[in-house]
Amino acid sequence: MVDLNAIMEDMRPYNDAEVKEAMSRMLEVDDFKSVLSYVFPEMSISESMQLMQEVNSTTSFQEKFSSKAVDEVLNKTATHFSYSGLENICPDESYLFISNHRDIVMDSAILQNILCKNGHRTSQITFGSNLMSSQFIIDIGKVNKMFTFFRGGSRNEIYQNALVHSAYIRKVIGEIKESVWIAQRDGRTKDGNDQTQLSLLKMLTIKQKDHVAAIRQFNIVPITISYEFEPCDVFKVVERIKSKSGAYKKAKGEDFMSVLTGITGFKGRVHFAFGKPVNEYIDKNSNELTNCNIHAKVCEEMDRQIYNDYQLNKINYICYDSNKNSNQYLGEAYEQKDIAEIEAILSKKVSTIDDVDKEEAKQLLIEMYAAPVENYLKTKK
């Protein structure tokens, strides 16, 4: 018999009483000292370590470290940062934030920063068990309100994990009254096509009799994350090419390299858009929604909002026109001179690849950046 309560206790983030001990362990790790130098360039290591020794709660950690870290990363890697739709959520309510997923760390980290700076409680964050590779990684994640989300396993294990995930998220939102962030799909979007997995919605309602009511309880809000340039775009393209010849096996340390590149890599313009709560859609269409169609209908509504709210940039329009062999957006969304600039950027990205066909890689990059335009146009039909 599976003890859900015991498993959920192991999954949860650290509580405030556990933070001090975790901070002591983290301050013994050289990698964390290097991170402190990056986050607090104006301080000596001893000064930044002293600041961290004062951390005694998850809120304190997020205010003193996480928020500052995100600010520093965006200052160094983004040319512009903005967000919209904050009026769609209330500080007194708890939500299930479901977003498109472009970066392992920065997607949820930037969300927390926005919430923290605007008077909202930060959310709990899904933390893939595949990424929990050391005590240090576990500590820095769970101090930052991450909870374990189990990946992989046998068919039965996947089913049991779905039961646990659903129960845990329902408890956090309904009883603890905290929000939760989760990606719209397993793993990051690797082809630019942000599409919500039906299995995610089915996981949320597993073993519930009334699926419409169950979905409502989660108070879902879609979030759209737009990076002008994806730091890990080349990694994603290489993975897609290599996956064609069979199941792709990640090299040792590949996830860590993706995390590091996602944090430190150039992003250009970054925008976060909070969508309308899905419950508004459910209430408006209640006569048409049933146990049989609620999952697909909510997926469609979330995708519609994400496609519509995605902030398109010149690279997206240029790649769309290149992929269609047209000049549809020339003179409207970009100028002739912009084509050469984007061409140079894509060529430079492809030049870093050694072990796959460069022409194929470049075409996949073009398709990746064109996909958000394709999806936006679907919302206008």
C-alpha positions as CSV (number, residue, x, y, z in Angstrom):
1,M,0.0,0.0,0.0
2,V,1.5,3.3,-1.1
3,D,1.7,5.9,1.8
4,L,0.9,9.1,0.0
5,N,1.5,11.3,3.0
6,A,5.0,9.9,3.6
7,I,5.9,10.3,-0.1
8,M,4.6,13.9,-0.1
9,E,6.5,14.7,3.0
10,D,9.7,13.6,1.2
11,M,8.8,15.6,-1.9
12,R,8.1,18.9,-0.3
13,P,10.5,21.9,-0.2
14,Y,12.4,22.6,3.0
15,N,10.4,24.3,5.7
16,D,11.9,27.3,7.5
17,A,13.3,25.2,10.3
18,E,15.4,23.2,7.8
19,V,16.9,26.2,5.9
20,K,19.7,27.1,8.3
21,E,21.2,23.6,8.1
22,A,20.9,23.5,4.3
23,M,22.6,26.9,4.0
24,S,25.5,25.7,6.2
25,R,26.0,22.7,3.8
26,M,25.7,25.0,0.7
27,L,28.3,27.4,2.0
28,E,30.8,24.6,2.2
29,V,30.5,24.0,-1.6
30,D,33.0,25.8,-3.8
31,D,30.5,25.9,-6.7
32,F,28.2,28.0,-4.5
33,K,31.0,30.4,-3.6
34,S,31.5,30.9,-7.4
35,V,27.8,31.6,-7.8
36,L,28.0,34.1,-5.0
37,S,30.8,36.0,-6.8
38,Y,28.5,36.1,-9.9
39,V,25.4,37.3,-8.0
40,F,27.2,39.7,-5.7
41,P,30.1,41.2,-7.8
42,E,30.2,44.2,-5.5
43,M,30.9,42.1,-2.4
44,S,33.9,40.0,-1.3
45,I,33.3,36.3,-0.9
46,S,33.4,36.7,2.9
47,E,30.8,39.4,2.8
48,S,28.4,37.5,0.6
49,M,28.8,34.4,2.7
50,Q,28.0,36.4,5.8
51,L,24.8,37.6,4.0
52,M,23.8,34.0,3.3
53,Q,24.5,33.0,6.9
54,E,21.7,35.4,7.9
55,V,19.2,33.4,5.7
56,N,16.7,31.6,8.0
57,S,13.7,30.9,5.8
58,T,12.7,30.2,2.2
59,T,11.3,33.7,1.9
60,S,14.6,35.2,3.2
61,F,16.6,33.1,0.7
62,Q,14.5,34.2,-2.2
63,E,14.6,37.9,-1.2
64,K,18.4,37.9,-0.4
65,F,19.7,35.5,-3.0
66,S,17.2,34.3,-5.7
67,S,15.7,37.6,-6.6
68,K,19.2,39.2,-6.8
69,A,20.5,36.3,-8.8
70,V,17.7,36.7,-11.4
71,D,18.3,40.5,-11.6
72,E,22.0,39.9,-12.2
73,V,21.4,37.3,-14.8
74,L,18.9,39.4,-16.7
75,N,21.2,42.5,-16.5
76,K,24.1,40.5,-18.0
77,T,22.2,38.4,-20.6
78,A,19.0,40.2,-21.6
79,T,18.7,43.5,-23.6
80,H,15.2,44.1,-22.4
81,F,12.9,42.5,-19.8
82,S,9.2,43.0,-19.4
83,Y,6.0,41.3,-18.2
84,S,2.3,41.7,-18.6
85,G,-1.0,40.4,-17.4
86,L,-0.3,40.6,-13.7
87,E,-3.7,42.1,-13.2
88,N,-5.1,38.7,-14.1
89,I,-4.0,37.2,-10.8
90,C,-4.7,38.2,-7.2
91,P,-2.1,38.1,-4.3
92,D,-4.6,36.4,-2.0
93,E,-5.3,33.5,-4.3
94,S,-3.3,30.4,-5.1
95,Y,-2.9,29.2,-8.7
96,L,-1.4,26.4,-10.8
97,F,0.8,28.3,-13.2
98,I,1.3,26.2,-16.3
99,S,3.8,27.7,-18.8
100,N,5.6,26.9,-22.0
101,H,9.0,25.5,-21.1
102,R,12.1,26.9,-22.8
103,D,14.8,26.8,-20.1
104,I,15.4,24.4,-17.2
105,V,16.1,27.1,-14.5
106,M,15.2,30.5,-15.8
107,D,11.5,29.9,-16.7
108,S,10.5,29.4,-13.0
109,A,13.2,31.6,-11.6
110,I,12.0,34.7,-13.5
111,L,8.4,33.9,-12.5
112,Q,9.4,33.9,-8.8
113,N,11.2,37.2,-9.2
114,I,8.1,38.8,-10.7
115,L,5.9,37.5,-8.0
116,C,8.3,38.5,-5.2
117,K,8.6,42.1,-6.5
118,N,4.9,42.6,-6.9
119,G,3.5,41.6,-3.5
120,H,2.6,38.0,-4.4
121,R,3.7,34.9,-2.5
122,T,6.2,33.0,-4.6
123,S,5.1,29.6,-5.8
124,Q,6.4,26.1,-5.2
125,I,8.2,24.8,-8.3
126,T,8.4,21.3,-9.8
127,F,11.9,19.9,-9.5
128,G,12.6,16.9,-11.8
129,S,14.1,14.0,-9.9
130,N,16.5,13.5,-12.9
131,L,18.1,16.8,-12.0
132,M,18.6,16.0,-8.3
133,S,22.2,14.8,-8.9
134,S,23.9,15.9,-5.6
135,Q,23.1,17.1,-2.1
136,F,24.1,20.7,-3.2
137,I,21.6,20.7,-6.1
138,I,18.9,19.3,-3.8
139,D,19.6,21.9,-1.1
140,I,19.6,24.9,-3.4
141,G,16.4,23.7,-5.1
142,K,14.5,22.9,-1.9
143,V,15.6,26.1,-0.2
144,N,14.1,27.8,-3.2
145,K,10.6,26.1,-2.7
146,M,11.2,23.3,-5.3
147,F,9.4,20.0,-4.7
148,T,10.4,16.6,-6.2
149,F,8.6,15.7,-9.4
150,F,9.4,12.0,-10.2
151,R,10.5,11.3,-13.8
152,G,10.7,8.0,-15.7
153,G,10.1,4.5,-14.3
154,S,8.0,1.5,-15.3
155,R,4.4,1.9,-16.5
156,N,3.2,1.2,-13.0
157,E,5.6,3.6,-11.4
158,I,4.6,6.4,-13.8
159,Y,0.9,5.7,-12.8
160,Q,1.8,5.8,-9.1
161,N,3.8,9.0,-9.5
162,A,0.9,10.6,-11.3
163,L,-1.3,9.8,-8.2
164,V,1.3,11.4,-5.9
165,H,1.9,14.5,-8.1
166,S,-1.8,15.2,-8.4
167,A,-2.4,14.8,-4.7
168,Y,0.5,16.9,-3.8
169,I,-0.3,19.8,-6.1
170,R,-4.0,19.7,-5.0
171,K,-2.9,19.8,-1.3
172,V,-0.5,22.8,-1.9
173,I,-3.1,24.9,-3.8
174,G,-6.2,23.9,-1.8
175,E,-4.9,23.4,1.8
176,I,-1.5,25.1,2.1
177,K,-2.8,28.0,-0.1
178,E,0.4,28.4,-2.1
179,S,0.7,28.5,-5.9
180,V,2.6,25.9,-8.0
181,W,4.6,26.3,-11.2
182,I,4.7,23.4,-13.7
183,A,5.8,23.2,-17.3
184,Q,3.2,22.4,-20.0
185,R,5.1,19.3,-21.1
186,D,7.8,16.9,-20.1
187,G,11.1,18.5,-20.9
188,R,11.7,21.7,-22.7
189,T,10.2,22.7,-26.0
190,K,12.9,21.7,-28.5
191,D,11.2,22.7,-31.8
192,G,9.7,26.0,-30.8
193,N,6.2,24.5,-30.9
194,D,4.8,25.2,-27.4
195,Q,2.0,22.7,-27.0
196,T,0.4,21.6,-23.7
197,Q,0.5,17.8,-23.2
198,L,-2.9,16.2,-22.7
199,S,-1.3,13.8,-20.2
200,L,-0.5,16.7,-17.9
201,L,-4.2,17.6,-17.6
202,K,-5.1,14.0,-17.2
203,M,-2.5,13.6,-14.4
204,L,-4.2,16.4,-12.5
205,T,-7.6,14.7,-12.5
206,I,-6.5,11.1,-12.0
207,K,-8.9,9.1,-9.9
208,Q,-11.3,12.1,-9.7
209,K,-14.9,11.4,-10.6
210,D,-15.8,14.9,-11.8
211,H,-13.0,16.1,-14.0
212,V,-14.5,19.5,-14.7
213,A,-14.7,20.3,-11.0
214,A,-11.2,18.8,-10.4
215,I,-9.7,21.1,-13.1
216,R,-11.4,24.1,-11.5
217,Q,-9.9,23.3,-8.1
218,F,-6.4,23.9,-9.5
219,N,-7.2,27.5,-10.6
220,I,-4.9,27.2,-13.7
221,V,-3.3,30.3,-15.2
222,P,-1.3,29.9,-18.4
223,I,2.0,31.8,-18.6
224,T,3.8,32.6,-21.8
225,I,7.6,32.9,-21.7
226,S,9.3,34.5,-24.7
227,Y,13.1,34.6,-25.2
228,E,14.3,36.5,-28.3
229,F,17.3,34.2,-28.5
230,E,17.3,30.8,-26.7
231,P,20.7,30.1,-25.1
232,C,20.3,26.3,-25.5
233,D,18.9,26.4,-29.0
234,V,21.9,24.6,-30.6
235,F,21.8,21.9,-27.9
236,K,18.2,21.3,-28.7
237,V,18.8,21.0,-32.4
238,V,21.7,18.5,-31.9
239,E,19.4,16.4,-29.6
240,R,16.7,16.4,-32.3
241,I,19.1,15.3,-35.0
242,K,20.7,12.6,-32.9
243,S,17.3,11.3,-31.7
244,K,16.4,10.4,-35.3
245,S,18.8,7.4,-35.2
246,G,17.3,6.0,-32.0
247,A,16.6,6.9,-28.3
248,Y,18.8,9.9,-27.4
249,K,21.1,9.2,-24.5
250,K,22.4,12.3,-22.7
251,A,26.1,12.5,-22.0
252,K,27.3,12.8,-18.5
253,G,26.9,16.4,-17.2
254,E,24.7,17.4,-20.2
255,D,21.8,18.6,-18.0
256,F,24.2,20.6,-15.9
257,M,25.7,22.2,-19.1
258,S,22.2,23.1,-20.2
259,V,21.4,24.7,-16.9
260,L,24.6,26.7,-17.0
261,T,24.2,27.8,-20.6
262,G,20.5,28.7,-20.0
263,I,21.5,31.0,-17.1
264,T,24.6,32.6,-18.6
265,G,23.7,32.6,-22.3
266,F,22.5,35.6,-24.3
267,K,18.7,36.0,-24.4
268,G,18.0,39.3,-26.0
269,R,14.5,40.5,-25.3
270,V,12.7,38.5,-22.5
271,H,8.9,38.8,-21.8
272,F,6.6,37.0,-19.4
273,A,2.8,37.1,-19.9
274,F,0.3,36.0,-17.3
275,G,-2.8,34.8,-19.1
276,K,-6.5,34.7,-18.0
277,P,-7.4,32.1,-15.4
278,V,-8.7,29.0,-17.2
279,N,-11.7,29.0,-14.8
280,E,-13.1,31.9,-16.7
281,Y,-13.1,29.8,-19.8
282,I,-14.7,26.9,-18.0
283,D,-17.4,29.0,-16.5
284,K,-18.2,30.6,-19.9
285,N,-18.4,27.2,-21.6
286,S,-19.8,25.1,-18.8
287,N,-22.7,23.7,-20.9
288,E,-20.3,22.3,-23.4
289,L,-17.7,20.7,-21.1
290,T,-17.8,17.1,-20.0
291,N,-15.6,14.5,-18.3
292,C,-14.8,13.3,-21.8
293,N,-13.7,16.6,-23.4
294,I,-12.5,18.8,-20.6
295,H,-8.8,17.9,-20.9
296,A,-8.6,18.5,-24.6
297,K,-10.7,21.7,-24.4
298,V,-8.5,23.2,-21.6
299,C,-5.4,22.2,-23.5
300,E,-6.7,24.1,-26.6
301,E,-7.6,27.2,-24.5
302,M,-4.1,27.2,-22.8
303,D,-2.4,26.8,-26.2
304,R,-4.5,29.6,-27.6
305,Q,-3.5,32.0,-24.9
306,I,0.2,31.0,-25.1
307,Y,0.3,31.3,-28.9
308,N,-1.5,34.7,-28.7
309,D,0.7,36.1,-25.8
310,Y,4.0,35.0,-27.2
311,Q,6.1,38.1,-27.9
312,L,7.4,37.8,-31.5
313,N,10.7,39.3,-32.5
314,K,12.4,40.0,-35.8
315,I,14.2,36.6,-35.7
316,N,10.8,34.8,-35.6
317,Y,9.3,36.7,-38.6
318,I,12.5,36.4,-40.6
319,C,12.7,32.7,-40.0
320,Y,9.0,32.3,-40.8
321,D,9.5,34.0,-44.1
322,S,12.7,32.1,-44.8
323,N,10.9,28.8,-44.1
324,K,8.0,29.8,-46.3
325,N,10.3,31.2,-49.0
326,S,8.3,34.5,-48.8
327,N,8.7,38.2,-47.9
328,Q,5.3,38.4,-46.1
329,Y,6.6,40.3,-43.1
330,L,9.4,42.3,-44.9
331,G,8.8,46.0,-44.3
332,E,6.2,45.2,-41.6
333,A,8.1,43.3,-38.9
334,Y,11.7,43.6,-40.1
335,E,13.8,45.4,-42.8
336,Q,16.1,44.1,-45.4
337,K,19.2,44.9,-43.3
338,D,17.8,42.7,-40.5
339,I,18.0,39.6,-42.6
340,A,21.8,39.7,-42.9
341,E,22.1,40.3,-39.1
342,I,19.9,37.3,-38.3
343,E,21.6,35.2,-40.9
344,A,25.0,35.9,-39.3
345,I,23.6,35.0,-35.8
346,L,22.3,31.7,-37.0
347,S,25.5,30.9,-38.9
348,K,27.5,31.6,-35.8
349,K,25.4,29.3,-33.7
350,V,25.7,26.5,-36.3
351,S,29.5,27.0,-36.5
352,T,29.8,25.7,-32.9
353,I,28.4,22.3,-33.9
354,D,30.9,19.6,-34.8
355,D,29.1,16.2,-34.8
356,V,26.0,16.8,-36.9
357,D,25.1,18.1,-40.4
358,K,25.4,21.9,-40.3
359,E,22.8,22.5,-43.0
360,E,20.3,20.3,-41.3
361,A,21.0,22.0,-38.0
362,K,20.5,25.5,-39.5
363,Q,17.2,24.5,-41.0
364,L,16.0,23.1,-37.7
365,L,17.0,26.4,-36.0
366,I,15.0,28.3,-38.6
367,E,12.0,26.1,-38.0
368,M,12.4,26.5,-34.2
369,Y,12.3,30.3,-34.4
370,A,9.5,30.3,-37.1
371,A,7.2,28.0,-35.0
372,P,5.8,30.8,-32.7
373,V,4.7,32.8,-35.7
374,E,3.0,29.7,-37.2
375,N,1.2,29.1,-33.8
376,Y,0.2,32.8,-33.5
377,L,-1.4,32.7,-36.9
378,K,-3.5,29.7,-35.7
379,T,-5.2,31.9,-33.1
380,K,-6.4,34.3,-35.9
381,K,-8.2,31.7,-38.0
